[in-house]
Amino acid sequence: MADRIAEFEIFVDGLDHAEGLYLGPEGKVYGGGEAGQIYRIDVEAGSFEELASTGGSILGVAIDGESNAYACDYVREEVCKIDLDSGAVSTYSAGTPEVPSEFPNGLGFAADGTLYWTDSATPGSGRSGRVYAVSPQGETRVWSTDPGKFTNGLCIDPAGEWLYFAESTLPGISRQRIEPDGSAGAYEVLCETPGAFPDGVALTDDGTVLIGCYQPDAIYSFELGGGLEVLASDEARLLLNSPASTAFAGADREILVASCFGRRHAVKASLGIRGCELHYPKFKR
């Protein structure tokens, strides 16, 4: 695959080291900032607005179908729920009493409303990374400790059969089956990324895994049954600069967007690939 960096362009600037990009149900992209900001980004207009702040520092972000954001705040050591209309912030999950969270990092919704989220664990804590699951009723459990190499970004396949993970100190990409009863099934390493620090993962509608990296300044592509390739790289660090998070935007999810954590901008490209559908649950509690 030829390096496609020439097809990328900066479309918005001034973000506070945004990470955790997530396409919302109305077509806008959401992300978090280093000082707790929750951003809504209009990819077509090339603009953004700050909707709320947790007061901490945001990594992963997800959106439901009721105008709420869910954000991994590693300063608060919890997943926050943010009412995007009022800006009110509350605790959605802080792990379990037996295994409290330390470093919440990536998250995403399954079709049934379960929120899966990763906890990378802090260095020197004596614990490895883990994955939590929060039921639609709001109950948190430790879902798996198998992907434990600084468990970072995650995504869910459209069929709801697999969770995909970036394991930053593996370094590489893994996945684990979601059994019909919601328990964790078989775990497997899909690929290793020697010399890289994979941060975020996203899926295309044909099952290709896109990998955003904290370093090097590159986005990788991995096909099941195929191999790892460079989708885009930037040695000059002008466009891609720690492109830690990727997402798809546009009416048909055909615009690839990446936040550049090393700078204050986000980039986009239309590469003829399409992102998989995401889930936006509406809770009845």
Backbone as CSV, one residue per row, in Angstrom:
resi,resn,N_x,N_y,N_z,CA_x,CA_y,CA_z,C_x,C_y,C_z
1,MET,0.851,-1.199,0.000,0.000,0.000,0.000,0.882,1.242,0.000
2,ALA,0.576,2.173,-0.903,1.334,3.421,-0.956,0.955,4.316,0.213
3,ASP,1.944,5.036,0.728,1.712,5.985,1.807,0.816,7.110,1.282
4,ARG,-0.307,7.385,1.985,-1.308,8.323,1.481,-1.330,9.640,2.266
5,ILE,-0.204,10.008,2.827,-0.132,11.224,3.626,-0.512,12.460,2.810
6,ALA,-0.238,12.465,1.500,-0.517,13.635,0.669,-2.009,13.938,0.577
7,GLU,-2.850,12.984,0.932,-4.297,13.180,0.842,-4.904,13.760,2.127
8,PHE,-4.083,13.961,3.143,-4.568,14.513,4.404,-4.422,16.024,4.423
9,GLU,-5.315,16.684,5.172,-5.246,18.130,5.360,-5.722,18.478,6.763
10,ILE,-5.193,19.556,7.314,-5.671,20.071,8.599,-7.018,20.755,8.360
11,PHE,-8.019,20.412,9.160,-9.324,21.045,8.980,-9.778,21.830,10.201
12,VAL,-9.133,21.631,11.338,-9.473,22.426,12.514,-8.232,22.557,13.382
13,ASP,-8.052,23.726,13.986,-6.883,23.996,14.821,-7.357,24.645,16.120
14,GLY,-6.544,24.492,17.192,-6.865,25.103,18.464,-7.405,24.151,19.504
15,LEU,-7.460,22.863,19.193,-7.892,21.871,20.170,-6.800,21.655,21.206
16,ASP,-7.208,21.398,22.433,-6.246,21.200,23.518,-5.849,19.729,23.583
17,HIS,-4.958,19.341,22.663,-4.465,17.969,22.631,-5.618,16.976,22.687
18,ALA,-6.526,17.108,21.732,-7.735,16.282,21.724,-7.399,14.816,21.491
19,GLU,-8.171,13.968,22.167,-8.009,12.525,21.995,-9.390,11.888,22.062
20,GLY,-9.471,10.609,21.743,-10.715,9.880,21.900,-11.822,10.307,20.958
21,LEU,-11.541,10.529,19.671,-12.570,10.968,18.738,-13.663,9.917,18.582
22,TYR,-14.924,10.387,18.478,-16.071,9.487,18.390,-17.169,10.179,17.602
23,LEU,-17.671,9.524,16.567,-18.734,10.094,15.750,-20.059,10.039,16.501
24,GLY,-20.735,11.178,16.610,-22.026,11.230,17.273,-23.159,10.892,16.320
25,PRO,-24.357,10.642,16.840,-25.479,10.213,16.002,-25.950,11.265,15.006
26,GLU,-25.643,12.544,15.276,-26.068,13.610,14.370,-25.001,13.971,13.344
27,GLY,-23.875,13.253,13.354,-22.835,13.465,12.355,-21.671,14.322,12.791
28,LYS,-21.729,14.906,13.985,-20.583,15.661,14.505,-19.626,14.704,15.220
29,VAL,-18.371,15.096,15.328,-17.358,14.281,15.993,-17.072,14.877,17.365
30,TYR,-16.965,14.027,18.361,-16.704,14.463,19.730,-15.301,14.018,20.154
31,GLY,-14.711,14.787,21.048,-13.397,14.446,21.572,-13.182,15.135,22.907
32,GLY,-12.106,14.788,23.563,-11.802,15.366,24.864,-10.511,16.146,24.843
33,GLY,-10.350,17.050,25.793,-9.159,17.878,25.886,-8.343,17.579,27.126
34,GLU,-7.148,18.113,27.154,-6.196,17.830,28.217,-6.613,18.448,29.557
35,ALA,-7.489,19.470,29.513,-7.954,20.094,30.754,-9.405,19.731,31.047
36,GLY,-9.835,18.574,30.543,-11.175,18.089,30.837,-12.243,18.528,29.865
37,GLN,-11.881,19.197,28.786,-12.879,19.709,27.853,-13.575,18.565,27.103
38,ILE,-14.854,18.787,26.801,-15.592,17.937,25.890,-15.895,18.779,24.657
39,TYR,-15.308,18.378,23.529,-15.446,19.123,22.289,-16.472,18.472,21.356
40,ARG,-17.187,19.325,20.624,-17.979,18.869,19.480,-17.390,19.528,18.236
41,ILE,-17.032,18.693,17.274,-16.282,19.164,16.108,-17.130,18.985,14.854
42,ASP,-17.285,20.057,14.105,-17.985,20.018,12.824,-16.932,19.845,11.730
43,VAL,-16.852,18.640,11.191,-15.782,18.334,10.230,-15.982,19.116,8.937
44,GLU,-17.207,19.227,8.470,-17.457,19.921,7.212,-17.199,21.421,7.332
45,ALA,-17.589,22.014,8.457,-17.397,23.452,8.644,-15.982,23.799,9.099
46,GLY,-15.249,22.812,9.615,-13.911,23.082,10.114,-13.920,23.917,11.379
47,SER,-14.873,23.616,12.288,-14.996,24.399,13.513,-15.269,23.461,14.686
48,PHE,-15.132,23.994,15.906,-15.433,23.190,17.082,-15.976,24.090,18.172
49,GLU,-16.627,23.470,19.152,-17.105,24.191,20.327,-16.869,23.334,21.553
50,GLU,-16.625,24.003,22.680,-16.480,23.306,23.943,-17.844,23.272,24.620
51,LEU,-18.315,22.075,24.931,-19.645,21.907,25.500,-19.635,21.813,27.014
52,ALA,-18.564,21.289,27.582,-18.516,21.058,29.027,-17.087,20.774,29.421
53,SER,-16.861,20.638,30.722,-15.549,20.248,31.226,-15.720,19.419,32.488
54,THR,-14.924,18.378,32.600,-14.925,17.562,33.818,-13.962,18.110,34.857
55,GLY,-13.067,19.006,34.441,-12.050,19.533,35.329,-10.830,18.650,35.463
56,GLY,-10.854,17.499,34.768,-9.728,16.578,34.840,-8.936,16.574,33.553
57,SER,-8.782,15.384,32.937,-8.087,15.269,31.665,-8.666,14.070,30.929
58,ILE,-9.066,14.284,29.670,-9.891,13.320,28.950,-9.078,12.513,27.950
59,LEU,-9.357,11.231,27.916,-8.823,10.335,26.887,-10.000,9.881,26.015
60,GLY,-10.493,8.655,26.196,-11.565,8.168,25.351,-12.893,8.865,25.596
61,VAL,-13.704,8.962,24.526,-15.040,9.552,24.589,-15.998,8.672,23.806
62,ALA,-17.238,8.526,24.297,-18.314,7.856,23.576,-19.591,8.664,23.771
63,ILE,-20.563,8.460,22.876,-21.803,9.218,22.883,-22.979,8.253,22.863
64,ASP,-24.041,8.553,23.641,-25.253,7.739,23.569,-26.286,8.434,22.679
65,GLY,-27.496,7.919,22.669,-28.538,8.489,21.831,-29.415,9.473,22.562
66,GLU,-28.983,9.928,23.733,-29.778,10.823,24.571,-29.026,12.086,24.959
67,SER,-28.092,12.499,24.100,-27.337,13.747,24.309,-26.456,13.700,25.549
68,ASN,-25.829,12.544,25.773,-24.854,12.399,26.846,-23.526,11.921,26.280
69,ALA,-22.447,12.421,26.846,-21.108,11.926,26.523,-20.598,11.123,27.712
70,TYR,-19.726,10.170,27.421,-19.069,9.352,28.433,-17.582,9.475,28.171
71,ALA,-16.823,9.853,29.193,-15.425,10.210,28.980,-14.526,9.563,30.022
72,CYS,-13.430,8.991,29.552,-12.408,8.447,30.443,-11.554,9.606,30.949
73,ASP,-11.665,9.888,32.227,-10.909,10.972,32.846,-9.852,10.343,33.744
74,TYR,-8.585,10.425,33.315,-7.546,9.728,34.073,-7.099,10.510,35.308
75,VAL,-7.417,11.793,35.402,-7.135,12.550,36.618,-8.167,12.206,37.693
76,ARG,-9.432,12.158,37.311,-10.495,11.783,38.240,-10.540,10.271,38.491
77,GLU,-9.820,9.507,37.647,-9.760,8.045,37.756,-11.146,7.417,37.664
78,GLU,-11.923,7.886,36.687,-13.270,7.367,36.516,-13.770,7.666,35.104
79,VAL,-14.849,6.985,34.752,-15.586,7.326,33.542,-16.690,8.289,33.937
80,CYS,-16.665,9.479,33.356,-17.661,10.498,33.656,-18.803,10.438,32.648
81,LYS,-19.982,10.786,33.111,-21.133,10.996,32.235,-21.393,12.486,32.193
82,ILE,-21.514,13.028,30.976,-21.671,14.462,30.808,-22.963,14.738,30.051
83,ASP,-23.873,15.474,30.636,-25.087,15.911,29.958,-24.692,17.051,29.017
84,LEU,-24.779,16.797,27.712,-24.290,17.782,26.754,-25.204,18.991,26.631
85,ASP,-26.424,18.893,27.129,-27.324,20.043,27.100,-27.058,20.991,28.265
86,SER,-26.835,20.431,29.455,-26.640,21.266,30.640,-25.181,21.421,31.050
87,GLY,-24.331,20.483,30.596,-22.932,20.492,31.014,-22.694,19.791,32.334
88,ALA,-23.743,19.219,32.946,-23.593,18.549,34.238,-22.725,17.303,34.110
89,VAL,-21.849,17.109,35.093,-20.909,15.989,35.092,-21.186,15.097,36.298
90,SER,-21.239,13.789,36.075,-21.424,12.832,37.161,-20.529,11.630,36.928
91,THR,-20.364,10.812,37.942,-19.576,9.580,37.814,-20.453,8.484,37.243
92,TYR,-19.996,7.884,36.143,-20.716,6.753,35.559,-20.143,5.429,36.040
93,SER,-18.819,5.350,36.138,-18.173,4.146,36.643,-16.785,4.489,37.152
94,ALA,-16.434,3.905,38.293,-15.079,4.048,38.836,-14.488,2.671,39.107
95,GLY,-14.894,1.696,38.280,-14.455,0.331,38.504,-15.377,-0.366,39.486
96,THR,-14.829,-1.323,40.226,-15.596,-2.043,41.232,-14.977,-1.792,42.608
97,PRO,-15.697,-2.082,43.692,-15.101,-1.900,45.022,-13.824,-2.703,45.209
98,GLU,-13.785,-3.904,44.609,-12.607,-4.765,44.750,-11.472,-4.329,43.822
99,VAL,-11.827,-3.804,42.650,-10.822,-3.387,41.660,-11.191,-1.987,41.159
100,PRO,-10.855,-0.958,41.912,-11.160,0.405,41.462,-10.298,0.798,40.266
101,SER,-10.812,1.699,39.473,-10.072,2.117,38.283,-8.877,2.980,38.649
102,GLU,-7.859,2.943,37.786,-6.637,3.719,37.991,-6.370,4.685,36.844
103,PHE,-6.506,4.176,35.611,-6.146,4.976,34.440,-7.131,4.675,33.313
104,PRO,-8.391,5.161,33.414,-9.374,4.931,32.355,-8.878,5.503,31.036
105,ASN,-9.076,4.754,29.952,-8.422,5.168,28.716,-9.327,5.154,27.483
106,GLY,-9.886,4.009,27.105,-10.707,3.926,25.895,-12.052,3.296,26.194
107,LEU,-13.061,3.603,25.367,-14.392,3.072,25.634,-15.251,3.058,24.390
108,GLY,-16.344,2.288,24.462,-17.291,2.217,23.357,-18.517,1.423,23.748
109,PHE,-19.644,1.715,23.069,-20.908,1.058,23.357,-21.146,-0.133,22.437
110,ALA,-21.694,-1.205,23.015,-22.234,-2.306,22.243,-23.699,-2.016,21.936
111,ALA,-24.294,-2.811,21.051,-25.667,-2.571,20.622,-26.656,-2.673,21.769
112,ASP,-26.358,-3.504,22.769,-27.297,-3.686,23.885,-27.159,-2.617,24.964
113,GLY,-26.288,-1.634,24.754,-26.104,-0.564,25.718,-24.992,-0.793,26.719
114,THR,-24.333,-1.959,26.656,-23.177,-2.192,27.521,-22.040,-1.267,27.111
115,LEU,-21.461,-0.599,28.093,-20.295,0.241,27.835,-19.051,-0.523,28.256
116,TYR,-18.182,-0.809,27.298,-16.896,-1.441,27.591,-15.837,-0.351,27.675
117,TRP,-14.962,-0.468,28.676,-13.891,0.531,28.773,-12.617,-0.094,29.337
118,THR,-11.509,0.478,28.888,-10.207,-0.041,29.281,-9.622,0.784,30.416
119,ASP,-8.857,0.114,31.250,-8.075,0.765,32.295,-6.634,0.316,32.089
120,SER,-5.777,1.266,31.760,-4.400,0.912,31.412,-3.574,0.493,32.615
121,ALA,-3.997,0.880,33.818,-3.271,0.663,35.075,-2.031,1.553,35.119
122,THR,-1.729,2.055,36.276,-0.611,2.973,36.421,0.686,2.206,36.645
123,PRO,1.788,2.682,36.058,3.078,2.020,36.257,3.428,1.929,37.740
124,GLY,3.910,0.779,38.147,4.309,0.591,39.526,3.185,0.197,40.460
125,SER,1.962,0.068,39.915,0.832,-0.276,40.766,0.796,-1.767,41.094
126,GLY,1.541,-2.566,40.315,1.520,-4.011,40.532,0.373,-4.699,39.846
127,ARG,-0.447,-3.928,39.101,-1.566,-4.509,38.386,-1.418,-4.264,36.894
128,SER,-1.907,-5.205,36.101,-1.903,-5.048,34.657,-3.178,-4.359,34.218
129,GLY,-3.224,-4.004,32.933,-4.422,-3.397,32.393,-5.588,-4.366,32.425
130,ARG,-6.789,-3.825,32.274,-7.996,-4.638,32.351,-9.105,-3.965,31.556
131,VAL,-10.181,-4.698,31.382,-11.348,-4.195,30.675,-12.558,-4.332,31.590
132,TYR,-13.313,-3.251,31.743,-14.545,-3.268,32.504,-15.738,-3.274,31.546
133,ALA,-16.865,-3.732,32.056,-18.129,-3.629,31.335,-19.167,-3.033,32.276
134,VAL,-19.895,-2.039,31.779,-20.982,-1.431,32.551,-22.286,-1.821,31.864
135,SER,-23.153,-2.503,32.583,-24.417,-2.969,32.017,-25.340,-1.785,31.741
136,PRO,-26.374,-1.985,30.926,-27.349,-0.899,30.708,-28.014,-0.435,32.001
137,GLN,-27.985,-1.268,33.028,-28.540,-0.891,34.330,-27.538,-0.133,35.200
138,GLY,-26.313,0.043,34.703,-25.316,0.824,35.420,-24.413,0.032,36.333
139,GLU,-24.425,-1.301,36.233,-23.596,-2.147,37.099,-22.257,-2.435,36.418
140,THR,-21.156,-2.204,37.133,-19.816,-2.400,36.586,-19.240,-3.730,37.047
141,ARG,-18.571,-4.421,36.112,-17.837,-5.635,36.452,-16.526,-5.631,35.689
142,VAL,-15.528,-6.340,36.234,-14.294,-6.565,35.483,-14.603,-7.591,34.418
143,TRP,-14.488,-7.201,33.174,-14.848,-8.090,32.068,-13.693,-9.009,31.692
144,SER,-12.469,-8.479,31.651,-11.313,-9.297,31.275,-10.023,-8.642,31.747
145,THR,-9.051,-9.488,32.057,-7.683,-9.017,32.329,-6.710,-9.585,31.296
146,ASP,-7.227,-10.214,30.261,-6.338,-10.812,29.245,-5.568,-9.767,28.449
147,PRO,-6.210,-8.709,27.931,-5.443,-7.679,27.231,-4.828,-6.719,28.246
148,GLY,-3.660,-7.085,28.770,-3.113,-6.373,29.913,-1.850,-5.575,29.669
149,LYS,-1.477,-5.359,28.412,-0.239,-4.643,28.117,-0.530,-3.167,27.846
150,PHE,-0.789,-2.414,28.915,-1.242,-1.026,28.829,-2.415,-0.942,27.857
151,THR,-3.529,-1.561,28.270,-4.741,-1.624,27.454,-5.221,-0.206,27.167
152,ASN,-5.342,0.141,25.897,-5.558,1.539,25.513,-6.892,1.672,24.779
153,GLY,-6.884,2.149,23.532,-8.120,2.328,22.797,-8.817,1.012,22.503
154,LEU,-10.144,1.085,22.322,-10.899,-0.111,21.958,-11.964,0.251,20.936
155,CYS,-12.453,-0.754,20.231,-13.625,-0.600,19.377,-14.341,-1.936,19.300
156,ILE,-15.587,-1.905,18.870,-16.445,-3.083,18.834,-16.863,-3.336,17.394
157,ASP,-16.786,-4.586,16.949,-17.195,-4.880,15.582,-18.718,-4.751,15.457
158,PRO,-19.223,-4.445,14.247,-20.660,-4.194,14.078,-21.550,-5.347,14.517
159,ALA,-21.064,-6.571,14.396,-21.855,-7.735,14.792,-21.897,-7.924,16.299
160,GLY,-21.066,-7.187,17.022,-21.029,-7.311,18.468,-20.391,-8.590,18.953
161,GLU,-19.500,-9.147,18.152,-18.866,-10.422,18.494,-17.466,-10.268,19.057
162,TRP,-16.812,-9.131,18.788,-15.423,-8.956,19.202,-15.188,-7.557,19.737
163,LEU,-14.342,-7.471,20.750,-13.738,-6.215,21.173,-12.304,-6.194,20.656
164,TYR,-11.915,-5.083,20.036,-10.553,-4.896,19.535,-9.837,-3.901,20.448
165,PHE,-8.545,-4.151,20.696,-7.783,-3.320,21.628,-6.445,-2.906,21.032
166,ALA,-6.019,-1.705,21.375,-4.617,-1.324,21.221,-3.937,-1.613,22.554
167,GLU,-2.938,-2.457,22.532,-2.137,-2.731,23.732,-0.775,-2.074,23.509
168,SER,-0.574,-0.952,24.166,0.531,-0.068,23.802,1.907,-0.630,24.103
169,THR,2.023,-1.430,25.167,3.342,-1.972,25.496,3.503,-3.414,25.049
170,LEU,2.541,-3.942,24.305,2.744,-5.257,23.692,3.911,-5.214,22.721
171,PRO,4.085,-4.231,21.847,3.024,-3.361,21.379,2.293,-4.031,20.224
172,GLY,0.979,-3.795,20.126,0.238,-4.403,19.044,-1.254,-4.295,19.252
173,ILE,-1.981,-5.082,18.450,-3.436,-5.078,18.445,-3.925,-6.480,18.797
174,SER,-4.932,-6.528,19.655,-5.519,-7.799,20.051,-7.030,-7.709,19.952
175,ARG,-7.675,-8.843,20.143,-9.133,-8.830,20.217,-9.600,-9.953,21.126
176,GLN,-10.831,-9.826,21.631,-11.401,-10.838,22.508,-12.873,-10.996,22.168
177,ARG,-13.307,-12.240,22.110,-14.683,-12.533,21.717,-15.660,-12.157,22.835
178,ILE,-16.781,-11.594,22.438,-17.899,-11.350,23.349,-18.862,-12.527,23.193
179,GLU,-18.982,-13.326,24.220,-19.857,-14.488,24.152,-21.327,-14.058,24.176
180,PRO,-22.230,-14.929,23.715,-23.656,-14.566,23.687,-24.210,-14.122,25.040
181,ASP,-23.642,-14.650,26.139,-24.116,-14.238,27.464,-23.417,-12.991,27.979
182,GLY,-22.545,-12.381,27.149,-21.850,-11.163,27.522,-20.522,-11.368,28.201
183,SER,-20.140,-12.605,28.456,-18.860,-12.870,29.113,-17.716,-12.793,28.109
184,ALA,-16.496,-12.772,28.632,-15.307,-12.706,27.789,-14.943,-14.095,27.288
185,GLY,-14.716,-14.207,25.986,-14.334,-15.481,25.390,-12.872,-15.517,25.016
186,ALA,-12.586,-16.128,23.881,-11.206,-16.334,23.433,-10.520,-15.003,23.165
187,TYR,-9.251,-14.939,23.585,-8.413,-13.750,23.389,-7.292,-14.103,22.436
188,GLU,-6.958,-13.179,21.528,-5.859,-13.427,20.601,-5.165,-12.131,20.225
189,VAL,-3.863,-12.223,20.030,-3.079,-11.107,19.498,-3.158,-11.177,17.984
190,LEU,-3.581,-10.085,17.362,-3.726,-10.054,15.915,-2.426,-9.675,15.217
191,CYS,-1.735,-8.699,15.753,-0.477,-8.274,15.141,0.343,-7.514,16.165
192,GLU,1.631,-7.507,15.965,2.535,-6.698,16.772,3.033,-5.532,15.941
193,THR,3.371,-4.447,16.610,3.827,-3.229,15.937,5.175,-2.826,16.527
194,PRO,6.229,-3.542,16.202,7.541,-3.258,16.801,7.965,-1.809,16.583
195,GLY,8.454,-1.184,17.657,8.942,0.180,17.551,7.857,1.236,17.581
196,ALA,6.610,0.822,17.756,5.502,1.774,17.769,4.779,1.725,19.107
197,PHE,3.993,2.764,19.381,3.153,2.836,20.569,1.725,3.010,20.081
198,PRO,1.032,1.894,19.759,-0.343,2.011,19.278,-1.247,2.566,20.364
199,ASP,-2.122,3.484,19.978,-2.937,4.198,20.954,-4.432,3.958,20.730
200,GLY,-4.920,4.231,19.520,-6.337,4.091,19.226,-6.599,3.113,18.112
201,VAL,-7.803,2.510,18.118,-8.201,1.588,17.052,-9.584,1.976,16.541
202,ALA,-9.794,1.764,15.246,-11.101,1.970,14.618,-11.255,0.903,13.543
203,LEU,-12.496,0.549,13.238,-12.779,-0.476,12.244,-13.456,0.128,11.024
204,THR,-13.088,-0.365,9.849,-13.824,-0.027,8.637,-14.956,-1.035,8.470
205,ASP,-15.855,-0.772,7.513,-16.998,-1.658,7.360,-16.628,-3.001,6.757
206,ASP,-15.401,-3.138,6.234,-14.962,-4.444,5.746,-14.081,-5.181,6.753
207,GLY,-13.981,-4.646,7.979,-13.241,-5.321,9.038,-11.780,-4.963,9.147
208,THR,-11.301,-4.030,8.330,-9.918,-3.581,8.447,-9.758,-2.760,9.725
209,VAL,-8.651,-2.972,10.424,-8.368,-2.260,11.661,-7.432,-1.096,11.349
210,LEU,-7.824,0.111,11.736,-6.950,1.272,11.621,-6.366,1.577,12.991
211,ILE,-5.082,1.850,13.019,-4.344,1.997,14.271,-3.701,3.374,14.312
212,GLY,-4.168,4.220,15.229,-3.535,5.511,15.450,-2.424,5.367,16.480
213,CYS,-1.309,6.021,16.257,-0.133,5.841,17.114,0.238,7.119,17.858
214,TYR,0.645,6.943,19.107,1.273,8.045,19.827,2.644,8.314,19.219
215,GLN,3.318,7.242,18.874,4.539,7.312,18.071,4.724,5.979,17.361
216,PRO,5.286,5.950,16.147,5.713,7.107,15.349,4.500,7.876,14.835
217,ASP,4.757,8.896,14.042,3.694,9.745,13.526,3.071,9.081,12.300
218,ALA,2.238,8.079,12.597,1.714,7.236,11.528,0.378,6.636,11.918
219,ILE,-0.395,6.292,10.881,-1.609,5.498,11.022,-1.378,4.203,10.253
220,TYR,-1.567,3.082,10.944,-1.384,1.776,10.322,-2.726,1.173,9.924
221,SER,-2.652,0.228,9.007,-3.820,-0.518,8.568,-3.507,-2.007,8.696
222,PHE,-4.463,-2.768,9.273,-4.268,-4.205,9.422,-5.516,-4.932,8.945
223,GLU,-5.329,-5.879,8.015,-6.425,-6.694,7.525,-6.310,-8.101,8.082
224,LEU,-7.424,-8.624,8.579,-7.428,-10.010,9.043,-7.089,-10.926,7.870
225,GLY,-6.156,-11.820,8.097,-5.703,-12.693,7.021,-4.680,-12.036,6.122
226,GLY,-4.388,-10.768,6.390,-3.395,-10.042,5.605,-2.221,-9.657,6.475
227,GLY,-1.839,-8.406,6.412,-0.694,-7.965,7.201,-0.822,-6.527,7.607
228,LEU,0.175,-6.061,8.328,0.238,-4.692,8.811,0.888,-3.813,7.752
229,GLU,0.244,-2.675,7.437,0.780,-1.747,6.458,0.676,-0.321,6.979
230,VAL,1.489,0.555,6.428,1.411,1.974,6.750,0.373,2.616,5.845
231,LEU,-0.677,3.171,6.455,-1.666,3.908,5.672,-1.166,5.313,5.370
232,ALA,-0.617,5.962,6.396,-0.070,7.302,6.219,0.984,7.551,7.285
233,SER,2.065,8.227,6.919,3.119,8.572,7.877,3.662,9.947,7.542
234,ASP,4.260,10.593,8.544,4.702,11.969,8.357,5.993,12.204,9.134
235,GLU,7.119,12.018,8.476,8.404,12.220,9.147,8.620,13.670,9.541
236,ALA,8.004,14.597,8.815,8.157,16.017,9.128,7.299,16.433,10.319
237,ARG,6.313,15.635,10.685,5.426,15.880,11.825,4.601,17.156,11.658
238,LEU,4.302,17.515,10.424,3.539,18.736,10.159,2.039,18.459,10.120
239,LEU,1.635,17.361,9.480,0.231,16.980,9.433,-0.076,15.975,10.534
240,LEU,0.590,14.829,10.481,0.424,13.819,11.519,1.478,14.041,12.587
241,ASN,1.012,14.273,13.805,1.920,14.476,14.927,1.279,13.781,16.124
242,SER,1.707,12.550,16.374,1.064,11.682,17.361,-0.437,11.556,17.074
243,PRO,-0.795,10.963,15.906,-2.208,10.805,15.552,-2.844,9.677,16.363
244,ALA,-3.079,9.946,17.636,-3.433,8.895,18.586,-4.832,8.350,18.409
245,SER,-5.721,9.111,17.818,-7.118,8.688,17.729,-7.647,8.928,16.324
246,THR,-8.399,7.956,15.798,-9.034,8.106,14.498,-10.526,7.845,14.621
247,ALA,-11.285,8.423,13.701,-12.729,8.201,13.639,-13.161,8.475,12.205
248,PHE,-14.413,8.122,11.905,-14.960,8.403,10.584,-16.109,9.380,10.716
249,ALA,-16.202,10.301,9.761,-17.247,11.307,9.756,-17.876,11.356,8.370
250,GLY,-18.854,12.247,8.205,-19.555,12.353,6.940,-20.824,11.526,6.935
251,ALA,-21.714,11.827,5.994,-23.006,11.159,5.939,-22.878,9.652,5.780
252,ASP,-21.854,9.214,5.089,-21.642,7.776,4.874,-20.401,7.270,5.592
253,ARG,-19.929,8.021,6.585,-18.744,7.646,7.366,-17.546,7.384,6.444
254,GLU,-17.392,8.276,5.464,-16.340,8.078,4.462,-15.161,9.033,4.643
255,ILE,-15.215,9.907,5.643,-14.115,10.842,5.891,-13.340,10.357,7.107
256,LEU,-12.082,10.018,6.907,-11.225,9.596,8.014,-10.688,10.835,8.716
257,VAL,-10.866,10.870,10.033,-10.430,12.000,10.857,-9.433,11.488,11.884
258,ALA,-8.390,12.265,12.143,-7.407,11.903,13.169,-7.061,13.131,13.992
259,SER,-7.040,12.966,15.301,-6.588,14.041,16.180,-5.095,13.888,16.400
260,CYS,-4.388,14.994,16.349,-2.935,14.969,16.493,-2.570,15.464,17.887
261,PHE,-2.350,14.520,18.781,-2.119,14.818,20.179,-0.859,15.659,20.378
262,GLY,0.103,15.518,19.471,1.354,16.270,19.594,1.235,17.721,19.175
263,ARG,0.125,18.050,18.515,-0.125,19.446,18.152,-1.511,19.829,18.683
264,ARG,-2.126,20.789,18.076,-3.451,21.235,18.521,-4.446,21.195,17.374
265,HIS,-4.247,20.287,16.456,-5.132,20.248,15.301,-5.639,18.832,15.034
266,ALA,-6.596,18.764,14.098,-7.093,17.489,13.602,-7.017,17.513,12.086
267,VAL,-6.832,16.337,11.505,-6.693,16.223,10.060,-7.789,15.313,9.515
268,LYS,-8.018,15.401,8.210,-9.017,14.556,7.573,-8.533,14.151,6.190
269,ALA,-9.135,13.070,5.665,-8.827,12.599,4.318,-9.975,11.721,3.845
270,SER,-10.254,11.785,2.566,-11.217,10.883,1.935,-10.422,9.880,1.123
271,LEU,-10.364,8.649,1.615,-9.455,7.643,1.052,-10.185,6.491,0.380
272,GLY,-11.503,6.613,0.240,-12.260,5.524,-0.363,-12.509,4.364,0.587
273,ILE,-12.384,4.620,1.885,-12.698,3.612,2.888,-13.811,4.151,3.779
274,ARG,-14.561,3.249,4.391,-15.755,3.645,5.136,-15.716,3.036,6.522
275,GLY,-16.023,3.831,7.517,-16.024,3.329,8.881,-17.239,2.477,9.178
276,CYS,-17.101,1.573,10.142,-18.224,0.722,10.525,-19.220,1.534,11.359
277,GLU,-20.427,1.039,11.459,-21.459,1.715,12.235,-21.150,1.641,13.725
278,LEU,-21.495,2.711,14.435,-21.371,2.744,15.884,-22.759,2.620,16.512
279,HIS,-22.788,2.432,17.817,-24.048,2.255,18.523,-24.296,3.432,19.461
280,TYR,-25.559,3.895,19.499,-25.956,5.030,20.332,-27.173,4.619,21.166
281,PRO,-26.955,3.952,22.274,-28.076,3.417,23.053,-28.928,4.506,23.697
282,LYS,-30.191,4.168,23.886,-31.103,4.995,24.671,-31.573,4.132,25.839
283,PHE,-31.317,4.608,27.031,-31.547,3.808,28.225,-32.947,4.041,28.782
284,LYS,-33.548,2.976,29.242,-34.836,3.048,29.929,-34.627,2.528,31.338
285,ARG,-34.425,3.450,32.264,-34.134,3.071,33.644,-35.179,3.651,34.580
